[in-house]
């Protein structure tokens, strides 16, 4: 069973109002033996109303923003790509070398 973890690496914000405009995130997948990961950045639009104060943000809130902005299809695509990398590590489809050297 592969576990997938989304994390926030960093936030870019306006200092005047604390509004976050870019989120830098990581995704890691691990099956206990093999692992894979990805890094991404996504721009955010200013909130229409009642922004959450910068000091009140949590990883859960910001991860939800990232996933909502990406959309369920893209989130599933990213997680599937990480799983494919783990599957390739588990059972490689390619190798290098020559048969006369061990």
Secondary structure, 3 states (H helix, E strand, C coil): CCEEEEEEEEEEECCCCCCEEEEEEEEEEECCCCEEEEEEEEECCCCCCCCCCHHHCCHHHHHHHHHHHHCHHHHHHHHHHHHHHHHHHHCCCCCCCCCCCC
